[in-house]
Amino acid sequence: MTVQDKSANQGKKLIILGLVTIGILFLMYGRYQDPSLLTPGAIDTIQRIAYGFYIIMIVSFGAIALGMYRYHREKVESKGRDLSSIIALTTWNPKSRKIFVATFIGYGIFFSLVSGTLVYQPGVDFSYHYGAEIPSGFVAPCCDEKPGYMPQVIVYLTEHVGLNVIPINLVLQTTVSYLVGLNASIAVNAYAISRKGRGASSVGAMTGLFIACPTCAGSFMSVFIGTASGIALSIALIELQTLFIAISIPILFVTPYLMAKKLRNADGSCKISPD
């Protein structure tokens, strides 16, 4: 096994370790969501566990990011001819990296708005309606029966702008934003991609928009089909949230490989220089 292969394998291990840790974290914290556990003596303990939850989650995100960087870099250095190497070579050049960063940040902000992570309420004064100090923030450790929805981080930035961080939304937002950014950076170079390939990427991005906030789709539809029908549709979309997740992420994951085929020469090498 070459040095490149070892480094790539280490990258894979870091990615898997981070993903597994986040999954276990969600399952374990779900055990503390029973309201009957909130006795006066347990509140401080659960609060400390909530802080630890976010510390471990941030470390896990860091492990995944480092693992992906190592895996990506070694794919570029090895100059392989498999589709994963084509994707890595295509997105390593400065232009593609700038597009990835811009798309990742832009889509992440957009996702934050529609999912309710970034809150803007011009008609509500947080200090008056909620008794909040401006600026301030806290971690709400309990309670929600659905895994991944607690603990929440609530931050009041100004009288009308705040943050409501829900763990599952944060994971979905990061995942979908990364995949959308990856698709965008490859698409810039895939000038010969077919219409069908572009459509798949667009469908994935739009479906991903509804993952964390399916009721937003109902609100959007109500503009066109009436408020009552829009509300009914939003309720239906909530029930289909798992389906939206199942559709969008695989599409966004598969599309780069479809585009990579358009960027591979007959001998298997990449048409795009990584420099």
C-alpha positions as CSV (number, residue, x, y, z in Angstrom):
1,M,0.0,0.0,0.0
2,T,1.4,3.4,-1.0
3,V,1.7,6.5,1.2
4,Q,-1.2,8.0,-0.8
5,D,-3.4,5.0,-0.2
6,K,-2.6,5.1,3.5
7,S,-3.5,8.8,3.8
8,A,-6.7,8.3,1.8
9,N,-7.7,5.5,4.1
10,Q,-7.0,7.6,7.1
11,G,-9.2,10.3,5.6
12,K,-12.0,7.7,5.2
13,K,-11.6,6.6,8.8
14,L,-11.9,10.1,10.1
15,I,-15.1,10.7,8.0
16,I,-16.6,7.5,9.2
17,L,-15.6,8.2,12.8
18,G,-17.2,11.6,12.7
19,L,-20.4,10.4,11.2
20,V,-20.8,7.5,13.6
21,T,-20.0,9.8,16.6
22,I,-22.8,12.2,15.5
23,G,-25.2,9.3,15.1
24,I,-24.4,7.9,18.5
25,L,-24.6,11.4,20.0
26,F,-28.1,11.9,18.8
27,L,-29.3,8.5,20.1
28,M,-27.7,8.9,23.5
29,Y,-29.0,12.4,24.1
30,G,-32.5,11.2,23.2
31,R,-32.4,9.4,26.5
32,Y,-32.5,12.7,28.4
33,Q,-35.7,14.0,26.7
34,D,-38.2,12.6,29.2
35,P,-39.7,15.6,31.1
36,S,-40.0,13.5,34.2
37,L,-36.1,13.5,34.4
38,L,-36.1,17.3,34.9
39,T,-35.9,17.2,38.7
40,P,-34.2,20.1,40.4
41,G,-31.1,18.1,41.1
42,A,-30.9,16.8,37.5
43,I,-31.3,20.1,35.6
44,D,-27.6,21.2,36.1
45,T,-26.4,17.8,35.0
46,I,-28.5,17.7,31.8
47,Q,-27.4,21.3,31.1
48,R,-23.7,20.3,31.3
49,I,-24.5,17.3,29.1
50,A,-26.0,19.7,26.5
51,Y,-22.8,21.7,26.5
52,G,-20.8,18.5,26.0
53,F,-23.1,17.5,23.2
54,Y,-22.1,20.6,21.1
55,I,-18.5,20.3,22.0
56,I,-18.4,16.7,20.7
57,M,-20.5,17.6,17.6
58,I,-18.1,20.4,16.7
59,V,-15.1,18.0,17.1
60,S,-16.9,15.5,14.9
61,F,-17.5,18.1,12.2
62,G,-13.8,18.9,12.4
63,A,-12.8,15.2,12.0
64,I,-15.1,14.9,9.0
65,A,-13.8,18.1,7.4
66,L,-10.1,17.0,8.0
67,G,-10.9,13.5,6.6
68,M,-12.5,14.8,3.5
69,Y,-9.6,17.2,2.9
70,R,-7.1,14.4,3.2
71,Y,-9.1,12.1,1.0
72,H,-9.6,14.8,-1.6
73,R,-5.9,15.8,-1.6
74,E,-4.6,12.3,-2.0
75,K,-7.0,11.6,-4.8
76,V,-5.5,14.6,-6.6
77,E,-1.9,13.6,-5.9
78,S,-2.5,10.0,-7.0
79,K,-4.1,11.2,-10.3
80,G,-6.2,8.1,-10.5
81,R,-8.7,7.4,-13.2
82,D,-11.7,6.4,-11.2
83,L,-14.7,8.8,-10.9
84,S,-13.8,9.9,-7.4
85,S,-10.4,11.0,-8.7
86,I,-12.0,12.8,-11.6
87,I,-14.2,14.7,-9.1
88,A,-11.2,15.5,-6.9
89,L,-9.1,16.7,-9.9
90,T,-12.0,18.8,-11.3
91,T,-12.7,20.7,-8.0
92,W,-9.1,21.2,-6.9
93,N,-8.4,24.2,-9.2
94,P,-8.7,27.7,-7.7
95,K,-11.7,28.7,-9.8
96,S,-13.7,25.6,-8.7
97,R,-12.7,26.1,-5.0
98,K,-13.9,29.7,-5.1
99,I,-17.2,28.6,-6.5
100,F,-17.5,25.9,-3.9
101,V,-16.9,28.2,-1.0
102,A,-19.3,30.9,-2.4
103,T,-22.0,28.4,-3.0
104,F,-21.5,26.6,0.3
105,I,-21.8,29.8,2.2
106,G,-24.6,31.3,0.1
107,Y,-26.7,28.2,0.1
108,G,-26.0,27.7,3.8
109,I,-27.3,31.2,4.6
110,F,-30.4,30.6,2.4
111,F,-31.0,27.2,4.1
112,S,-30.6,28.9,7.5
113,L,-33.4,31.4,6.6
114,V,-35.9,28.9,5.3
115,S,-35.2,26.3,8.1
116,G,-35.6,28.9,10.9
117,T,-32.0,28.7,12.1
118,L,-31.5,32.3,11.2
119,V,-34.5,34.2,12.5
120,Y,-35.6,37.6,11.4
121,Q,-38.8,39.0,12.9
122,P,-39.1,42.8,12.1
123,G,-42.5,43.0,13.8
124,V,-41.3,41.4,17.1
125,D,-39.1,43.0,19.8
126,F,-37.3,40.1,21.5
127,S,-36.7,42.1,24.7
128,Y,-40.3,43.1,25.0
129,H,-42.1,39.9,23.9
130,Y,-39.6,37.3,25.3
131,G,-37.9,39.3,28.1
132,A,-34.6,38.6,26.4
133,E,-31.4,40.6,27.0
134,I,-29.8,41.9,23.8
135,P,-27.4,40.4,23.0
136,S,-27.6,37.1,24.8
137,G,-27.9,33.4,24.3
138,F,-28.4,30.0,26.0
139,V,-28.7,26.3,25.5
140,A,-32.1,24.7,26.0
141,P,-31.4,21.1,27.0
142,C,-34.9,19.6,27.0
143,C,-37.4,18.4,25.8
144,D,-38.5,16.9,22.5
145,E,-39.4,13.4,21.7
146,K,-37.9,13.5,18.2
147,P,-34.2,12.5,18.1
148,G,-31.9,15.3,16.9
149,Y,-34.1,18.2,17.9
150,M,-32.5,18.9,21.3
151,P,-30.5,20.5,22.7
152,Q,-31.2,23.8,21.0
153,V,-29.0,26.9,21.0
154,I,-31.0,30.1,21.1
155,V,-29.2,33.4,20.5
156,Y,-30.7,37.0,20.5
157,L,-28.3,39.1,18.3
158,T,-30.5,42.2,18.0
159,E,-34.1,43.1,18.8
160,H,-35.2,41.4,15.5
161,V,-32.4,39.0,14.5
162,G,-31.6,35.8,16.3
163,L,-30.4,32.2,15.9
164,N,-32.3,29.0,16.7
165,V,-29.8,26.1,16.2
166,I,-31.4,22.6,16.1
167,P,-28.8,19.8,15.9
168,I,-30.5,17.8,13.1
169,N,-31.0,21.0,11.0
170,L,-27.4,21.9,11.5
171,V,-26.3,18.5,10.2
172,L,-28.7,18.6,7.3
173,Q,-27.7,22.2,6.5
174,T,-24.0,21.4,6.4
175,T,-24.5,18.2,4.4
176,V,-26.8,19.7,1.8
177,S,-24.8,22.9,1.5
178,Y,-21.6,20.9,0.9
179,L,-23.2,18.7,-1.8
180,V,-24.8,21.7,-3.5
181,G,-21.4,23.5,-3.5
182,L,-19.7,20.3,-4.8
183,N,-22.2,20.1,-7.6
184,A,-21.8,23.7,-8.5
185,S,-18.0,23.6,-8.6
186,I,-18.1,20.5,-10.9
187,A,-20.8,22.0,-13.1
188,V,-18.6,25.0,-13.9
189,N,-16.2,22.7,-15.7
190,A,-18.7,20.2,-17.1
191,Y,-19.7,22.4,-20.0
192,A,-20.7,19.4,-22.1
193,I,-23.0,17.9,-19.5
194,S,-26.4,16.8,-20.8
195,R,-29.7,18.6,-20.0
196,K,-30.8,15.6,-17.9
197,G,-27.7,15.9,-15.7
198,R,-28.3,19.5,-15.0
199,G,-31.9,18.8,-14.1
200,A,-30.9,16.1,-11.6
201,S,-28.7,18.6,-9.8
202,S,-31.4,21.2,-9.7
203,V,-34.0,18.8,-8.4
204,G,-31.6,17.7,-5.6
205,A,-30.9,21.3,-4.6
206,M,-34.6,22.3,-4.5
207,T,-35.6,19.1,-2.7
208,G,-32.8,19.7,-0.1
209,L,-34.3,23.1,0.5
210,F,-37.4,21.4,2.0
211,I,-35.5,19.0,4.3
212,A,-35.3,21.1,7.4
213,C,-38.4,23.2,6.8
214,P,-41.1,21.3,4.8
215,T,-43.7,23.8,6.0
216,C,-41.9,26.5,4.0
217,A,-43.0,24.6,0.9
218,G,-46.6,24.8,2.0
219,S,-46.2,28.6,2.6
220,F,-44.7,29.0,-0.8
221,M,-47.5,26.9,-2.4
222,S,-50.2,28.9,-0.6
223,V,-49.3,32.0,-2.7
224,F,-50.4,30.1,-5.8
225,I,-53.1,27.7,-4.6
226,G,-54.7,29.5,-1.7
227,T,-54.0,29.6,2.0
228,A,-56.2,26.7,3.1
229,S,-54.8,24.4,0.5
230,G,-51.3,25.6,1.3
231,I,-51.7,24.7,5.0
232,A,-53.0,21.3,4.1
233,L,-50.1,20.8,1.8
234,S,-47.6,21.9,4.4
235,I,-49.0,19.3,6.9
236,A,-48.6,16.7,4.2
237,L,-45.0,17.8,3.6
238,I,-44.2,17.5,7.3
239,E,-45.3,13.9,7.1
240,L,-43.1,13.4,4.0
241,Q,-40.0,15.0,5.5
242,T,-38.1,11.7,5.5
243,L,-39.0,11.2,1.8
244,F,-37.5,14.6,1.0
245,I,-34.3,13.7,2.8
246,A,-34.2,10.3,1.0
247,I,-34.6,11.9,-2.4
248,S,-32.5,15.0,-2.2
249,I,-29.2,13.8,-0.6
250,P,-28.8,10.7,-2.8
251,I,-29.5,12.9,-5.9
252,L,-26.9,15.5,-4.9
253,F,-24.5,12.7,-4.1
254,V,-24.9,10.8,-7.4
255,T,-24.9,13.9,-9.7
256,P,-21.2,14.6,-9.3
257,Y,-20.4,11.1,-10.6
258,L,-22.7,11.6,-13.5
259,M,-20.9,14.9,-14.3
260,A,-17.5,13.3,-13.8
261,K,-18.2,10.9,-16.7
262,K,-18.5,13.9,-18.9
263,L,-15.1,15.1,-17.8
264,R,-13.2,11.9,-18.3
265,N,-11.1,11.2,-21.4
266,A,-11.3,8.0,-23.3
267,D,-8.2,6.7,-21.5
268,G,-9.7,7.5,-18.1
269,S,-7.7,10.6,-17.4
270,C,-9.4,13.9,-16.4
271,K,-10.0,16.7,-18.9
272,I,-9.5,19.3,-16.3
273,S,-6.1,20.3,-14.8
274,P,-6.1,20.6,-11.0
275,D,-3.8,23.6,-11.2
